[in-house]
Amino acid sequence: MGHAEFYRRYIERCNERRWEELGAFVAENVQVNGTVEGLESYIAGLRAVIQAFPDFRWEIQELVVDGDVLAARLTNVGTHHGTFLDVPATGRRISTTELAMYHVDGGKISACWGDLGSTVRNELLSGEGLRAE
């Protein structure tokens, strides 16, 4: 399986909340934005997003593969029903663009860099959303 298909399957698992399968895609000592977090912490971060946005989905818009490096532009959509990065639930449906880069080593994501938290938080603080629920 090539890296593009690998990433599509990874995003599919995230969207289906199949956290127990992420160990097949993410290294035990994964780095996030330059800091070693480890697999459990990585999954906890994804769960925190879903806790605040139960209907959250990652949608791949563009994916570039260069050797063992992946770059993705994703659209993230969800309804804010729980506290996220200290922002209380608003009930708003949001849509943001996320840019993420990944390094794949030994068939697993060993490092990722992304702006998911800041883009979602900025959207929530902007007071705008797709619609109130």
N, CA, C and O of each residue as an XYZ file, in Angstrom:
532
protein
N       0.855     -1.172      0.000
C       0.000      0.000      0.000
C       0.903      1.238      0.000
O       1.853      1.320      0.778
N       0.604      2.180     -0.862
C       1.362      3.424     -0.913
C       0.966      4.366      0.217
O      -0.021      4.137      0.916
N       1.743      5.420      0.384
C       1.485      6.366      1.472
C       0.142      7.085      1.330
O      -0.500      7.386      2.337
N      -0.293      7.366      0.103
C      -1.579      8.051     -0.084
C      -2.727      7.171      0.417
O      -3.607      7.645      1.136
N      -2.718      5.900      0.040
C      -3.764      4.979      0.500
C      -3.666      4.770      2.008
O      -4.687      4.705      2.692
N      -2.450      4.666      2.528
C      -2.219      4.556      3.969
C      -2.906      5.715      4.697
O      -3.611      5.500      5.683
N      -2.701      6.932      4.215
C      -3.273      8.108      4.875
C      -4.800      8.116      4.764
O      -5.489      8.456      5.726
N      -5.322      7.751      3.619
C      -6.787      7.682      3.469
C      -7.389      6.688      4.470
O      -8.436      6.951      5.061
N      -6.732      5.570      4.649
C      -7.220      4.564      5.611
C      -7.113      5.081      7.047
O      -7.985      4.816      7.874
N      -6.049      5.813      7.333
C      -5.883      6.422      8.660
C      -7.029      7.406      8.935
O      -7.646      7.356      9.999
N      -7.310      8.285      7.992
C      -8.397      9.259      8.166
C      -9.738      8.538      8.291
O     -10.591      8.953      9.077
N      -9.928      7.484      7.539
C     -11.152      6.682      7.641
C     -11.326      6.148      9.066
O     -12.422      6.217      9.621
N     -10.253      5.618      9.660
C     -10.324      5.107     11.036
C     -10.678      6.234     12.005
O     -11.473      6.041     12.925
N     -10.086      7.406     11.796
C     -10.397      8.545     12.673
C     -11.868      8.927     12.555
O     -12.536      9.132     13.569
N     -12.377      9.023     11.336
C     -13.776      9.399     11.135
C     -14.743      8.350     11.659
O     -15.869      8.679     12.032
N     -14.322      7.104     11.690
C     -15.168      6.020     12.203
C     -14.934      5.760     13.687
O     -15.529      4.849     14.262
N     -14.054      6.573     14.315
C     -13.757      6.472     15.755
C     -13.207      5.101     16.119
O     -13.503      4.575     17.193
N     -12.424      4.532     15.249
C     -11.831      3.207     15.471
C     -10.453      3.389     16.096
O      -9.434      2.992     15.531
N     -10.450      4.005     17.284
C      -9.206      4.364     17.970
C      -8.307      3.163     18.218
O      -7.083      3.278     18.158
N      -8.905      2.014     18.497
C      -8.116      0.826     18.819
C      -7.267      0.367     17.631
O      -6.336     -0.417     17.812
N      -7.568      0.836     16.433
C      -6.813      0.448     15.243
C      -5.710      1.443     14.878
O      -4.935      1.188     13.956
N      -5.629      2.560     15.579
C      -4.660      3.586     15.199
C      -3.214      3.176     15.443
O      -2.305      3.752     14.845
N      -2.985      2.201     16.299
C      -1.633      1.705     16.514
C      -1.026      1.105     15.248
O       0.195      0.996     15.140
N      -1.863      0.718     14.296
C      -1.372      0.212     13.015
C      -0.912      1.345     12.103
O      -0.269      1.099     11.082
N      -1.240      2.589     12.467
C      -0.933      3.749     11.631
C       0.012      4.742     12.297
O       0.704      5.498     11.615
N       0.043      4.742     13.620
C       0.788      5.757     14.371
C       1.809      5.063     15.273
O       1.480      4.104     15.970
N       3.046      5.554     15.254
C       4.129      4.973     16.053
C       3.911      5.211     17.545
O       3.294      6.199     17.942
N       4.416      4.306     18.356
C       4.303      4.418     19.820
C       4.923      5.708     20.345
O       4.420      6.287     21.307
N       5.994      6.157     19.733
C       6.702      7.355     20.209
C       6.492      8.547     19.269
O       7.414      9.330     19.041
N       5.291      8.679     18.731
C       4.979      9.729     17.761
C       5.265     11.125     18.330
O       5.005     11.401     19.501
N       5.797     11.983     17.482
C       6.023     13.379     17.843
C       4.898     14.221     17.248
O       4.467     13.996     16.117
N       4.434     15.188     18.024
C       3.410     16.122     17.555
C       3.968     17.530     17.701
O       4.299     17.970     18.802
N       4.065     18.220     16.592
C       4.616     19.581     16.570
C       5.952     19.671     17.312
O       6.211     20.626     18.044
N       6.791     18.653     17.104
C       8.141     18.672     17.646
C       8.323     18.094     19.034
O       9.445     18.057     19.540
N       7.245     17.639     19.665
C       7.316     17.083     21.015
C       6.859     15.628     20.995
O       5.816     15.314     20.423
N       7.636     14.738     21.617
C       7.221     13.338     21.702
C       6.002     13.258     22.613
O       6.068     13.628     23.785
N       4.903     12.780     22.073
C       3.670     12.630     22.855
C       3.358     11.175     23.128
O       2.833     10.842     24.191
N       3.667     10.318     22.199
C       3.319      8.918     22.337
C       1.923      8.640     21.815
O       1.086      9.537     21.710
N       1.695      7.382     21.492
C       0.441      6.962     20.874
C      -0.773      7.251     21.747
O      -1.771      7.777     21.255
N      -0.707      6.917     23.033
C      -1.874      7.109     23.905
C      -2.267      8.580     23.997
O      -3.452      8.911     23.953
N      -1.289      9.451     24.124
C      -1.565     10.883     24.187
C      -2.112     11.391     22.855
O      -3.005     12.238     22.825
N      -1.579     10.874     21.768
C      -2.040     11.231     20.427
C      -3.525     10.891     20.283
O      -4.320     11.716     19.831
N      -3.885      9.678     20.667
C      -5.285      9.249     20.585
C      -6.151     10.068     21.536
O      -7.280     10.418     21.192
N      -5.640     10.376     22.723
C      -6.392     11.207     23.676
C      -6.693     12.577     23.073
O      -7.769     13.128     23.302
N      -5.759     13.128     22.308
C      -5.996     14.405     21.646
C      -7.119     14.320     20.626
O      -7.948     15.225     20.529
N      -7.145     13.232     19.866
C      -8.231     13.036     18.901
C      -9.569     12.856     19.620
O     -10.591     13.391     19.190
N      -9.551     12.107     20.706
C     -10.784     11.907     21.479
C     -11.308     13.222     22.053
O     -12.520     13.423     22.143
N     -10.394     14.123     22.443
C     -10.804     15.426     22.979
C     -11.539     16.239     21.918
O     -12.504     16.940     22.222
N     -11.081     16.142     20.685
C     -11.780     16.822     19.588
C     -13.192     16.256     19.458
O     -14.161     17.008     19.350
N     -13.303     14.929     19.468
C     -14.605     14.277     19.296
C     -15.515     14.529     20.489
O     -16.730     14.633     20.326
N     -14.952     14.628     21.673
C     -15.768     14.929     22.850
C     -16.420     16.304     22.701
O     -17.581     16.482     23.067
N     -15.685     17.265     22.170
C     -16.218     18.618     21.995
C     -17.081     18.737     20.740
O     -18.004     19.551     20.693
N     -16.781     17.926     19.725
C     -17.491     17.953     18.439
C     -17.877     16.519     18.078
O     -17.180     15.890     17.281
N     -18.958     15.984     18.633
C     -19.288     14.569     18.428
C     -19.456     14.155     16.964
O     -19.245     12.990     16.625
N     -19.830     15.090     16.101
C     -20.027     14.769     14.684
C     -18.840     15.201     13.816
O     -18.968     15.277     12.594
N     -17.702     15.481     14.426
C     -16.518     15.985     13.721
C     -16.061     15.015     12.642
O     -16.038     13.801     12.848
N     -15.698     15.570     11.485
C     -15.169     14.766     10.378
C     -13.984     15.468      9.747
O     -13.971     16.690      9.595
N     -12.987     14.671      9.382
C     -11.849     15.135      8.607
C     -12.123     14.749      7.161
O     -12.429     13.591      6.878
N     -12.019     15.696      6.248
C     -12.227     15.423      4.828
C     -10.973     15.854      4.068
O     -10.591     17.024      4.101
N     -10.344     14.911      3.391
C      -9.122     15.211      2.639
C      -9.490     16.006      1.390
O     -10.297     15.560      0.575
N      -8.896     17.176      1.247
C      -9.084     17.989      0.048
C      -7.911     17.818     -0.913
O      -8.099     17.699     -2.124
N      -6.708     17.808     -0.363
C      -5.503     17.596     -1.166
C      -4.514     16.788     -0.342
O      -4.434     16.934      0.877
N      -3.770     15.942     -1.020
C      -2.757     15.129     -0.362
C      -1.549     15.043     -1.286
O      -1.665     14.648     -2.446
N      -0.392     15.418     -0.758
C       0.853     15.365     -1.516
C       1.802     14.413     -0.793
O       1.990     14.506      0.420
N       2.388     13.512     -1.546
C       3.344     12.557     -0.994
C       4.698     12.810     -1.649
O       4.811     12.854     -2.874
N       5.716     12.973     -0.821
C       7.091     13.133     -1.302
C       7.970     12.215     -0.460
O       8.390     12.580      0.637
N       8.240     11.038     -0.974
C       9.000     10.053     -0.207
C       8.226      9.641      1.032
O       7.110      9.129      0.934
N       8.819      9.866      2.200
C       8.173      9.507      3.462
C       7.471     10.685      4.124
O       7.124     10.621      5.304
N       7.264     11.752      3.375
C       6.579     12.933      3.911
C       5.226     13.083      3.222
O       5.126     13.003      1.998
N       4.188     13.303      4.029
C       2.837     13.556      3.528
C       2.436     14.967      3.919
O       2.705     15.407      5.037
N       1.803     15.667      3.014
C       1.228     16.975      3.320
C      -0.242     16.913      2.941
O      -0.592     16.495      1.837
N      -1.097     17.331      3.863
C      -2.534     17.244      3.629
C      -3.218     18.570      3.922
O      -2.891     19.272      4.879
N      -4.177     18.885      3.063
C      -5.100     19.989      3.334
C      -6.449     19.332      3.564
O      -6.985     18.647      2.693
N      -6.983     19.552      4.750
C      -8.235     18.912      5.136
C      -9.293     19.961      5.455
O      -8.973     21.061      5.906
N     -10.534     19.617      5.220
C     -11.648     20.405      5.723
C     -12.182     19.653      6.929
O     -12.436     18.450      6.863
N     -12.349     20.371      8.027
C     -12.861     19.785      9.263
C     -14.216     20.407      9.550
O     -14.355     21.630      9.572
N     -15.209     19.564      9.771
C     -16.567     20.037     10.005
C     -17.099     19.360     11.263
O     -16.902     18.162     11.462
N     -17.774     20.134     12.110
C     -18.371     19.561     13.306
C     -19.200     20.581     14.060
O     -19.108     21.784     13.817
N     -20.012     20.081     14.982
C     -20.873     20.926     15.801
C     -20.316     20.964     17.216
O     -20.060     19.923     17.821
N     -20.132     22.163     17.734
C     -19.446     22.394     19.007
C     -20.399     22.161     20.188
O     -21.188     23.038     20.540
N     -20.317     20.970     20.792
C     -21.196     20.605     21.905
C     -20.465     20.448     23.229
O     -21.095     20.115     24.232
N     -19.170     20.674     23.265
C     -18.413     20.540     24.508
C     -17.245     21.509     24.518
O     -16.877     22.060     23.480
N     -16.662     21.716     25.692
C     -15.534     22.640     25.820
C     -14.355     22.154     24.981
O     -13.997     20.976     25.013
N     -13.759     23.078     24.233
C     -12.588     22.778     23.415
C     -11.573     23.888     23.603
O     -11.854     25.050     23.311
N     -10.385     23.530     24.095
C      -9.319     24.498     24.356
C      -9.852     25.705     25.123
O      -9.614     26.854     24.752
N     -10.570     25.418     26.189
C     -11.126     26.420     27.104
C     -12.271     27.241     26.519
O     -12.692     28.219     27.137
N     -12.780     26.876     25.359
C     -13.937     27.569     24.786
C     -15.168     26.713     25.071
O     -15.276     25.600     24.556
N     -16.108     27.223     25.892
C     -17.309     26.456     26.211
C     -18.156     26.181     24.965
O     -18.059     26.895     23.966
N     -18.974     25.153     25.038
C     -19.836     24.767     23.920
C     -20.659     25.953     23.431
O     -21.202     26.724     24.222
N     -20.738     26.077     22.108
C     -21.516     27.161     21.493
C     -22.725     26.639     20.736
O     -23.652     27.397     20.454
N     -22.727     25.350     20.402
C     -23.804     24.795     19.597
C     -23.663     25.120     18.120
O     -24.513     24.740     17.314
N     -22.595     25.822     17.760
C     -22.398     26.208     16.358
C     -21.750     25.081     15.563
O     -20.928     24.318     16.071
N     -22.142     25.008     14.322
C     -21.498     24.092     13.378
C     -20.397     24.877     12.678
O     -20.633     25.965     12.153
N     -19.192     24.313     12.677
C     -18.059     25.014     12.084
C     -17.453     24.201     10.946
O     -17.646     22.990     10.842
N     -16.724     24.899     10.108
C     -15.949     24.282      9.044
C     -14.629     25.033      8.972
O     -14.612     26.249      8.782
N     -13.523     24.312      9.122
C     -12.204     24.939      9.083
C     -11.307     24.193      8.102
O     -11.574     23.052      7.725
N     -10.249     24.864      7.709
C      -9.227     24.240      6.878
C      -8.031     23.930      7.760
O      -7.530     24.799      8.474
N      -7.581     22.700      7.706
C      -6.409     22.265      8.471
C      -5.287     21.915      7.502
O      -5.511     21.265      6.481
N      -4.094     22.351      7.834
C      -2.902     21.956      7.086
C      -2.069     21.073      7.998
O      -1.778     21.450      9.133
N      -1.686     19.908      7.514
C      -0.929     18.967      8.341
C       0.159     18.307      7.509
O      -0.016     18.027      6.324
N       1.283     18.070      8.165
C       2.383     17.330      7.540
C       2.720     16.143      8.433
O       2.626     16.221      9.658
N       3.109     15.057      7.805
C       3.416     13.829      8.525
C       4.712     13.240      7.990
O       5.029     13.369      6.807
N       5.448     12.596      8.872
C       6.601     11.803      8.458
C       6.253     10.352      8.753
O       5.845     10.020      9.867
N       6.411      9.496      7.767
C       6.119      8.072      7.918
C       7.444      7.324      7.984
O       8.296      7.459      7.106
N       7.597      6.542      9.030
C       8.828      5.781      9.238
C       8.433      4.366      9.652
O       7.680      4.187     10.608
N       8.927      3.382      8.953
C       8.589      2.002      9.289
C       7.117      1.695      9.107
O       6.572      0.837      9.801
N       6.465      2.386      8.182
C       5.059      2.136      7.900
C       4.086      2.785      8.866
O       2.894      2.479      8.844
N       4.587      3.693      9.728
C       3.708      4.369     10.684
C       4.042      5.855     10.751
O       5.164      6.265     10.455
N       3.067      6.643     11.138
C       3.294      8.068     11.339
C       4.207      8.215     12.545
O       3.854      7.818     13.655
N       5.383      8.787     12.318
C       6.334      8.978     13.413
C       6.362     10.422     13.896
O       6.808     10.703     15.009
N       5.885     11.332     13.058
C       5.839     12.746     13.439
C       4.740     13.430     12.651
O       4.477     13.085     11.499
N       4.106     14.395     13.276
C       3.114     15.202     12.569
C       3.197     16.635     13.058
O       3.539     16.911     14.208
N       2.880     17.516     12.163
C       2.836     18.946     12.460
C       1.515     19.433     11.912
O       1.179     19.157     10.760
N       0.763     20.154     12.722
C      -0.528     20.618     12.250
C      -1.045     21.782     13.050
O      -0.496     22.154     14.087
N      -2.122     22.351     12.539
C      -2.719     23.533     13.155
C      -4.186     23.323     13.514
O      -4.942     24.290     13.608
N      -4.598     22.076     13.716
C      -6.002     21.781     14.015
C      -6.521     22.578     15.198
O      -7.552     23.242     15.086
N      -5.834     22.528     16.322
C      -6.310     23.215     17.526
C      -6.478     24.703     17.316
O      -7.502     25.271     17.695
N      -5.491     25.340     16.719
C      -5.568     26.795     16.553
C      -6.618     27.193     15.530
O      -7.302     28.198     15.723
N      -6.769     26.436     14.442
C      -7.774     26.822     13.452
C      -9.186     26.647     13.999
O     -10.052     27.489     13.759
N      -9.423     25.569     14.726
C     -10.757     25.354     15.305
C     -11.035     26.401     16.379
O     -12.119     26.982     16.413
N     -10.068     26.642     17.251
C     -10.262     27.642     18.312
C     -10.520     29.022     17.711
O     -11.410     29.734     18.177
N      -9.768     29.411     16.696
C      -9.981     30.709     16.054
C     -11.376     30.814     15.450
O     -12.013     31.864     15.536
N     -11.847     29.746     14.848
C     -13.199     29.741     14.276
C     -14.245     29.918     15.378
O     -15.214     30.658     15.205
N     -14.047     29.241     16.506
C     -14.998     29.364     17.611
C     -14.996     30.776     18.181
O     -16.055     31.322     18.493
N     -13.818     31.368     18.319
C     -13.715     32.706     18.899
C     -14.156     33.798     17.937
O     -14.417     34.926     18.358
N     -14.243     33.477     16.648
C     -14.651     34.483     15.663
C     -16.120     34.849     15.804
O     -16.558     35.890     15.314
N     -16.882     33.985     16.480
C     -18.310     34.247     16.627
C     -19.112     33.860     15.406
O     -20.323     34.077     15.353
N     -18.439     33.285     14.423
C     -19.135     32.864     13.216
C     -19.206     31.350     13.190
O     -18.427     30.665     13.853
N     -20.127     30.850     12.437
C     -20.267     29.414     12.277
C     -21.175     29.162     11.096
O     -21.711     30.103     10.510
N     -21.353     27.919     10.745
C     -22.217     27.605      9.622
C     -23.677     27.840      9.970
O     -24.443     28.372      9.167
N     -24.051     27.435     11.180
C     -25.419     27.690     11.651
C     -25.496     27.307     13.117
O     -24.731     26.462     13.581
N     -26.394     27.911     13.833
C     -26.613     27.549     15.237
C     -27.461     26.294     15.275
O     -28.362     26.113     14.456
N     -27.171     25.443     16.218
C     -27.952     24.204     16.379
C     -28.862     24.359     17.576
O     -29.613     23.440     17.903
